[in-house]
Amino acid sequence: MCGIAAILLHPQERPSADWQAIREILTRNLIFNEERGRAASGLAVVQTDGQVSLLKTPVPASEFVESALYLDLLEEIGPQTTLLLGHTRLPTKGDPAWNANNHPIQAGPVFGVHNGQIANDDDLFARFDLPRSAQVDSEIIFRLIEPANPATLNGNYLETIRPRLQLLQGQFTFLACDCRRPGRLLVLKHQNPLCAHFQPAWNAIIFSSRYVFLRKAFGFSVITEALPHDQLLLYDASRLPQDYSEPLAQLPLALLQSD
């Protein structure tokens, strides 16, 4: 069990009060997810040019968000930011003292966070002869996605990555961003919780493993809560003012094997 705390942002100018509110919601979301994992915490800030600033440490979220490095990272959030990708970790495989095992995980241009456990990660690494940076089972998700370049697939991204993701066995709710197309966010909910709320004043979608956080943060205006199970969802930050909480594309996962 881990916690996911993320915000997909339409890149735009905002009043300083909105930026402060976005930073505060992100921080509160991380702390609220601490009970889902205290062994490590992390955050990636993704910009429209594909640049990513990454911070992760083997400490609980309540300590993580008080650090000078975290506060410095928050200052990088601005008009060119498309994604804030946060995580709180409860380890199932991979020592959190080795920071490469902590999330967000980088697989080449892909950055992702995962809540769950993959049962056949070793087999899939061997089958596809994939590079491995750490021990954590979650890495296989993002290594399977890495070969597909979303900047060149012309609308066929979900169809291209689905066959490999169908091979995964276990629980795998995750978010992934490919810096070759940094405005896009891939989301899959399989056997672990994930909820989302579109905040129109910010042109932003807030994701959390804990629906109660969204209800507490935004009140009864939260009507877009539980995301659908076993659906590959692709969101586009540039289209949030038109699409609101609707994904750009959606495709059933249709697992080939039972877990």
C-alpha positions in Angstrom: 0.0 0.0 0.0 1.4 3.4 -1.1 0.0 6.8 -1.6 -0.3 8.8 -4.8 -0.6 12.6 -4.7 -0.5 14.5 -8.0 -1.7 17.5 -9.9 -2.0 17.9 -13.6 -1.8 21.6 -14.5 -2.8 23.5 -17.6 0.4 25.6 -18.3 -0.6 29.3 -17.8 -0.1 32.4 -15.7 -2.0 32.4 -12.4 -2.4 34.9 -9.5 0.1 34.4 -6.7 -2.8 33.3 -4.4 -3.6 30.4 -6.8 0.0 29.3 -6.9 0.2 29.3 -3.1 -3.1 27.3 -2.9 -1.8 24.7 -5.4 1.4 24.3 -3.4 -0.6 24.0 -0.2 -3.0 21.4 -1.7 -0.1 19.3 -3.0 1.6 19.4 0.4 -1.6 18.5 2.3 -2.2 15.7 -0.2 1.2 14.2 0.5 0.7 14.4 4.3 -2.8 13.0 4.0 -1.3 10.0 2.2 1.4 9.4 4.7 -0.7 6.7 6.5 -0.5 4.7 3.3 3.3 4.7 3.4 5.9 6.2 5.8 9.1 4.6 4.5 9.8 7.2 1.8 8.4 10.3 0.0 9.0 11.9 -3.3 8.0 14.6 -5.8 8.7 15.3 -9.4 8.0 18.7 -11.0 7.5 18.4 -14.8 7.8 21.5 -17.1 6.5 22.0 -20.7 10.0 21.6 -22.1 10.4 18.2 -20.6 12.7 19.2 -17.8 12.0 17.4 -14.6 13.2 18.3 -11.0 13.1 15.2 -8.8 13.3 14.9 -5.0 12.8 11.7 -3.0 14.1 10.7 0.4 13.5 7.7 2.8 11.4 9.8 5.3 7.7 10.1 5.9 5.8 12.9 4.1 5.3 15.0 7.2 9.1 15.3 7.5 9.7 15.4 3.7 7.5 18.6 3.3 9.4 20.4 6.0 12.8 20.0 4.3 14.6 22.9 2.7 15.0 20.9 -0.5 11.2 20.3 -0.7 10.5 24.0 -0.2 13.0 24.9 -2.8 11.3 22.5 -5.2 8.0 24.1 -4.7 9.5 27.4 -5.9 10.0 25.8 -9.3 6.3 25.4 -9.8 5.1 28.1 -12.3 3.4 28.9 -15.6 5.4 26.3 -17.5 4.6 23.5 -15.0 2.4 20.7 -16.3 2.6 18.0 -13.6 3.3 17.6 -9.9 3.9 13.9 -9.3 4.1 12.9 -5.6 4.3 9.6 -3.7 4.4 8.1 -0.2 5.9 4.6 0.0 5.2 1.4 1.9 7.9 -1.0 0.6 7.0 -4.4 -0.8 10.3 -5.0 -2.6 13.4 -2.8 -2.6 15.1 -1.2 0.4 14.0 2.4 0.8 17.5 3.2 2.1 18.6 2.8 -1.6 16.9 5.9 -3.0 16.6 4.4 -6.5 13.9 2.1 -5.1 11.8 5.1 -4.0 9.2 7.0 -6.1 8.8 8.8 -8.5 10.7 6.2 -10.5 12.6 7.2 -13.6 12.9 4.9 -16.6 14.7 6.9 -19.3 12.3 9.7 -20.2 9.4 8.2 -18.2 8.7 9.2 -14.7 6.0 7.4 -12.7 4.5 6.5 -9.3 2.9 3.2 -8.4 0.6 1.9 -5.7 0.6 -1.9 -5.5 2.8 -4.9 -6.1 4.0 -6.6 -9.3 4.3 -10.4 -9.0 6.2 -11.1 -12.2 8.6 -8.2 -12.5 11.7 -10.4 -12.6 10.3 -12.5 -15.3 9.4 -9.5 -17.5 12.8 -7.8 -17.0 14.4 -11.1 -18.2 11.9 -11.7 -21.1 12.4 -8.3 -22.7 16.0 -7.9 -21.6 15.2 -4.5 -20.0 17.7 -2.3 -18.1 17.1 -2.2 -14.3 18.2 0.6 -12.0 17.0 -0.7 -8.7 15.3 -3.6 -6.9 11.8 -2.3 -6.7 9.1 -4.2 -8.6 7.4 -1.0 -9.7 10.2 -0.2 -12.1 9.0 -2.8 -14.6 5.8 -0.8 -15.3 7.7 2.2 -16.6 10.4 0.1 -18.4 7.6 -1.6 -20.3 6.3 1.9 -21.4 9.6 3.4 -22.1 10.1 2.1 -25.7 6.9 3.8 -27.0 7.6 7.4 -27.9 4.3 9.3 -27.5 5.6 12.2 -29.6 5.7 10.0 -32.7 2.8 7.6 -32.3 0.1 10.0 -33.8 -2.8 8.9 -31.6 -1.8 5.3 -31.2 0.0 5.5 -27.9 -2.5 3.6 -25.8 -2.8 0.8 -28.4 1.0 0.6 -28.5 1.6 0.2 -24.8 -1.4 -1.9 -23.9 0.0 -5.3 -25.0 3.0 -5.0 -22.7 0.9 -3.7 -19.8 -1.5 -6.6 -20.2 1.4 -8.9 -19.1 1.6 -7.4 -15.7 0.4 -9.6 -12.8 -0.5 -8.1 -9.4 -1.9 -4.7 -8.3 -0.8 -1.7 -10.3 -2.5 1.7 -9.9 0.0 4.2 -11.4 0.5 7.5 -13.1 3.2 8.0 -15.7 4.6 10.9 -17.7 6.9 10.7 -20.7 9.1 13.8 -21.1 9.1 13.3 -24.9 5.4 14.5 -24.5 5.4 16.2 -21.1 1.9 17.5 -21.2 0.4 14.0 -21.3 -0.4 11.9 -18.3 -1.0 8.2 -18.4 -3.3 6.8 -15.6 -4.3 3.3 -14.8 -6.3 2.1 -11.8 -6.1 -1.7 -11.1 -7.1 -3.1 -7.7 -6.0 -0.1 -5.7 -7.7 3.2 -5.1 -7.3 6.4 -7.0 -9.6 9.4 -7.2 -9.5 12.7 -9.1 -11.1 16.2 -8.9 -11.1 18.9 -11.5 -10.7 22.4 -10.0 -12.0 24.8 -12.7 -10.5 27.9 -11.0 -7.0 26.4 -11.5 -7.6 24.4 -14.7 -6.1 21.5 -12.8 -6.9 17.9 -11.9 -5.9 16.8 -8.4 -5.3 13.0 -8.0 -5.2 11.3 -4.7 -5.2 7.7 -3.3 -7.6 9.0 -0.6 -11.0 10.2 -1.7 -11.6 11.6 1.8 -8.8 14.1 1.2 -10.5 15.5 -1.9 -13.8 15.8 0.0 -12.1 17.6 2.9 -10.1 19.9 0.6 -12.8 20.9 -1.9 -16.0 20.1 0.0 -19.2 18.8 -1.6 -18.2 20.3 -4.9 -16.2 17.1 -5.5 -18.3 15.2 -7.9 -15.6 13.6 -10.1 -14.3 11.1 -7.6 -13.5 7.5 -8.3 -11.7 6.8 -11.6 -12.8 3.8 -13.6 -11.1 0.4 -13.0 -8.9 -1.2 -15.6 -9.0 1.6 -18.1 -5.9 3.2 -19.7 -6.6 6.9 -19.4 -4.5 9.5 -21.2 -4.9 13.1 -20.1 -3.6 16.2 -21.9 -2.7 19.3 -19.8 -3.1 21.6 -22.7 -6.7 20.6 -23.1 -7.9 20.9 -19.5 -9.8 24.2 -20.1 -11.9 22.4 -22.7 -12.0 18.8 -21.5 -12.1 19.4 -17.7 -11.7 15.9 -16.1 -12.3 14.0 -19.3 -9.3 12.1 -20.7 -8.0 12.7 -24.2 -8.1 9.0 -24.9 -9.3 5.9 -23.1 -8.8 2.2 -23.7 -9.8 -0.9 -21.7 -6.8 -2.7 -20.3 -8.3 -6.2 -20.9 -5.8 -8.2 -19.0 -4.6 -11.4 -20.7 -3.9 -13.2 -17.5 -5.7 -13.4 -14.2 -3.9 -12.1 -11.1 
